[in-house]
Amino acid sequence: MRKEIPSIIETIHQCNCCMGCETLHPLASVIDLSKANPEQRTLKCDFYTIILIEGEAGNFTYGRKYYDYSDATLIFRTPGESIKLESDSLSFRKGRMLAFHPDLIAHTALENHIGNYSFFFYEPDESLHLSLREKMKITACIRSIEEELQYPVDCHSKTLISRYIELLLDYCTRFNERQFITRCEANKAILRKTHSLLNKYILSGKLESGIMPTEAYCADALHLSPHYFRDLLKFETGKDMHEYFQLMRLDAAKKMLLDRDNTLDIVTLKLGYTDSRSFTDLFKKITGMTPVEYKHTQN
């Protein structure tokens, strides 16, 4: 008989009971998905979850394309986010689910920078797809956590488990960066769309009102999560959104300055700079000359 799960799982023990797993530690658990058979529904957990699905993921590709590996998929969810537990996705699949409560990492080194692991904020279609070697490394990390959970809880348990989780997340960071490399051509296409999108934004006149495009604006237009878009842009260009758009505005300013009818004040206004003085200072800082000098030189 399938085990019914409540709509919100508040504790690790409650999750273990629903999945038919023994509770070895009240704040952390490793669940064998092949042995779990919950009732089909959406699960919302009040703790972090990292789900490793080995092999193909049934009807759920989680964004996998032909240029991605297919030995395993990793899905990351933060407390309060939903996980779809369905027969074609997690139930009956070979893999593991690591669950750990925020209290586990409280007052540890991991608590201070867990927010830096941006892949926790990716959408499921932006999941990490692993090669065989990467899958083996992730599996080894999860087994280390699993082995530590077998020990009776003592004053060292919290520190050791959190360190093993941090090691796992550091490997996930490496593998996510590798995935940006294998998605190189697809990323270039996204950058071209981003450039076109921002060019249209500049020409739309919105800058005159001082309204700047944001990561969320671009990500929404490109059907990406803001965190994935931010990481992709940084990986491909070495710049964040502000720096990238700043250079695009500067290029637009150079083109506008070539038109004799465009004065310094007109360029400043249309491109949304605070005033002509700040625009001049920025322009000179980047190009080595003032807008007026540039205009005379080019003309």
C-alpha positions in Angstrom: 0.0 0.0 0.0 1.4 3.4 -0.9 2.2 5.7 1.9 0.2 9.0 2.0 2.3 12.1 2.5 1.0 15.3 4.1 1.1 18.4 2.0 3.8 20.0 4.1 6.7 18.0 5.7 8.0 19.9 8.7 10.5 17.5 10.2 13.1 15.0 8.9 11.4 12.3 11.0 8.1 13.0 9.4 9.8 12.7 6.0 11.4 9.4 6.9 8.1 8.0 8.1 6.4 8.9 4.8 9.2 7.4 2.8 9.5 4.3 4.9 13.0 5.2 6.2 14.5 4.9 9.7 15.4 8.1 11.5 19.0 8.0 12.4 19.4 11.7 13.1 16.6 14.2 13.7 18.1 16.8 11.4 19.4 14.8 8.5 18.6 11.8 6.4 19.6 9.9 3.3 16.6 8.2 1.6 16.9 5.4 -0.9 14.3 6.4 -3.6 14.0 2.9 -5.0 12.6 1.8 -1.7 10.2 4.7 -1.2 6.7 4.4 -2.6 4.7 7.4 -1.4 1.3 8.4 -2.7 1.5 10.4 -5.9 1.4 14.1 -5.0 3.5 17.2 -4.6 5.7 17.3 -1.5 6.7 20.6 0.2 9.5 20.3 2.8 10.6 22.8 5.4 14.2 21.8 4.9 16.9 21.5 2.2 16.7 18.6 -0.2 19.2 17.3 -2.7 17.9 14.7 -5.0 20.1 12.4 -7.1 18.2 10.5 -9.8 20.4 8.0 -11.6 20.0 7.3 -15.3 17.2 8.7 -17.4 14.4 10.4 -15.5 11.4 8.9 -17.3 9.2 11.6 -18.8 11.0 14.3 -16.8 14.1 15.5 -18.6 14.8 18.4 -16.1 16.1 20.5 -19.0 18.5 17.9 -20.3 19.6 18.5 -23.9 21.6 16.5 -26.4 24.8 18.2 -25.2 24.2 17.2 -21.5 25.4 14.0 -19.7 22.7 11.5 -18.9 24.2 9.2 -16.2 22.4 11.1 -13.4 20.5 14.3 -12.5 20.8 16.5 -9.4 17.9 18.6 -8.2 18.3 21.1 -5.4 15.4 22.6 -3.3 15.4 25.1 -0.5 13.1 25.0 2.5 9.5 25.6 1.5 9.9 24.6 -2.1 7.9 21.8 -3.6 9.1 18.5 -5.0 7.0 16.4 -7.4 6.9 12.8 -6.2 5.3 10.9 -9.1 5.8 7.4 -10.4 7.7 8.6 -13.5 10.0 11.0 -11.6 11.1 10.1 -8.1 9.1 7.1 -6.9 10.5 3.8 -8.3 13.6 5.6 -9.5 17.2 4.5 -8.5 18.8 7.3 -6.5 19.1 9.1 -3.2 17.5 12.0 -1.5 19.6 13.9 1.0 17.4 16.0 3.4 18.9 18.3 6.0 17.2 20.8 8.3 18.5 24.4 8.5 19.1 23.8 12.3 21.7 21.2 11.4 24.0 23.8 9.8 23.2 26.6 12.4 26.4 28.1 13.8 28.6 26.2 11.3 30.8 27.5 8.5 28.2 26.2 6.0 25.4 28.4 7.5 27.5 31.5 6.6 27.7 30.8 2.9 25.0 28.3 1.9 23.3 31.1 0.1 26.3 31.3 -2.2 25.3 27.9 -3.7 23.1 29.5 -6.3 22.0 26.3 -7.9 19.6 25.8 -4.9 17.6 28.6 -6.5 17.5 27.2 -10.1 14.4 25.9 -11.6 14.0 22.1 -12.1 14.6 22.5 -15.9 18.0 24.0 -15.0 19.1 20.9 -13.1 22.6 19.5 -13.1 23.2 16.5 -15.3 26.2 14.3 -14.3 28.7 12.2 -16.1 29.5 8.7 -14.8 32.6 9.9 -13.0 30.8 12.9 -11.5 27.9 10.6 -10.4 30.4 8.3 -8.6 31.9 11.3 -6.8 28.5 12.6 -5.7 27.5 9.1 -4.6 30.7 8.7 -2.6 29.9 12.0 -0.8 26.4 10.9 0.0 27.7 7.6 1.3 30.0 9.4 3.6 27.0 11.3 5.1 25.1 8.1 5.3 28.0 6.4 7.2 28.2 9.3 9.6 24.5 9.0 10.2 25.0 5.4 11.4 27.0 6.6 14.4 25.1 7.5 17.6 24.5 11.3 17.8 27.2 13.0 19.8 28.8 16.5 20.1 30.8 15.9 16.8 27.9 14.7 14.6 26.6 18.2 13.6 30.1 19.4 12.6 31.1 16.3 10.7 27.7 16.0 8.8 27.7 19.7 7.9 31.3 19.4 6.6 30.4 16.4 4.4 27.4 18.3 3.0 29.7 21.3 2.3 32.1 19.0 0.5 29.2 17.7 -1.6 28.0 21.2 -2.4 31.6 22.2 -3.4 31.7 19.3 -5.9 28.3 20.4 -7.2 29.7 23.9 -7.8 32.5 22.4 -9.8 30.2 20.2 -11.9 27.7 23.1 -12.5 30.6 25.2 -13.9 31.6 22.3 -16.1 28.0 22.1 -17.3 28.3 25.8 -18.4 31.3 24.7 -20.5 29.5 21.8 -22.2 26.6 24.2 -22.9 28.9 26.7 -24.5 27.1 27.0 -27.8 23.7 27.2 -26.2 25.0 29.8 -23.8 26.3 31.9 -26.7 22.8 31.8 -28.2 21.4 33.1 -24.9 24.0 35.9 -24.8 23.0 37.0 -28.3 19.3 37.1 -27.2 20.4 39.0 -24.0 22.3 41.5 -26.1 19.3 42.0 -28.5 16.9 42.3 -25.5 19.0 45.0 -23.9 19.5 46.9 -27.2 15.7 47.0 -27.6 15.4 48.2 -24.0 17.9 51.1 -24.7 15.9 52.1 -27.8 12.5 51.9 -26.0 13.1 55.1 -24.1 12.6 53.5 -20.7 16.0 54.7 -19.6 14.8 58.3 -19.7 12.7 57.5 -16.7 15.7 56.1 -14.9 14.3 52.6 -15.0 17.2 50.1 -15.5 16.8 46.5 -16.7 17.2 43.9 -14.0 18.4 40.3 -13.9 14.8 39.3 -13.2 13.6 41.2 -16.3 16.2 39.5 -18.6 15.7 36.1 -17.0 11.9 36.3 -17.4 12.2 37.3 -21.1 14.7 34.4 -21.6 12.6 31.9 -19.6 15.4 31.3 -17.1 15.6 31.7 -13.3 17.4 34.9 -12.2 20.1 32.9 -10.4 20.8 30.8 -13.4 20.9 33.8 -15.7 23.3 35.6 -13.3 25.6 32.6 -13.1 25.6 32.1 -16.9 26.3 35.8 -17.6 29.1 35.8 -15.1 30.6 32.6 -16.4 30.5 33.7 -20.0 31.5 37.3 -19.7 33.1 37.7 -16.3 30.7 40.5 -15.6 27.5 40.9 -13.5 24.3 42.4 -14.9 25.3 46.0 -13.9 28.7 45.8 -15.4 27.4 44.2 -18.6 24.7 46.8 -19.2 27.0 49.6 -18.2 29.3 48.7 -21.2 26.3 48.4 -23.5 25.1 51.9 -22.5 28.5 53.2 -23.1 28.5 51.6 -26.6 25.1 53.2 -27.3 26.5 56.6 -26.1 29.4 56.3 -28.5 27.1 55.8 -31.4 24.8 58.6 -30.3 27.8 61.0 -30.0 28.6 60.4 -33.7 25.4 62.2 -34.6 26.2 65.9 -34.6 22.6 66.7 -33.5 23.1 64.8 -30.2 24.4 67.1 -27.5 25.9 65.8 -24.3 22.7 66.6 -22.4 20.6 64.7 -25.0 22.8 61.6 -24.7 22.8 61.9 -20.9 19.0 62.1 -20.8 18.2 59.4 -23.3 20.5 56.8 -21.7 19.3 57.5 -18.2 22.4 58.9 -16.6 21.9 61.1 -13.5 23.5 64.2 -15.0 26.1 65.1 -17.7 28.9 65.4 -15.1 28.5 61.9 -13.8 28.2 60.6 -17.4 31.3 62.5 -18.4 33.3 61.1 -15.4 32.2 57.5 -16.2 32.9 57.9 -19.9 36.4 59.3 -19.3 37.1 56.6 -16.7 36.4 53.8 -19.2 37.6 55.4 -22.5 40.3 57.7 -21.3 38.6 60.8 -22.9 35.5 62.9 -22.2 32.4 62.5 -24.4 33.1 65.9 -26.0 36.7 64.9 -26.8 35.4 61.6 -28.2 32.8 63.4 -30.3 35.4 65.8 -31.8 37.9 63.0 -32.4 35.4 60.8 -34.3 33.9 63.7 -36.3 
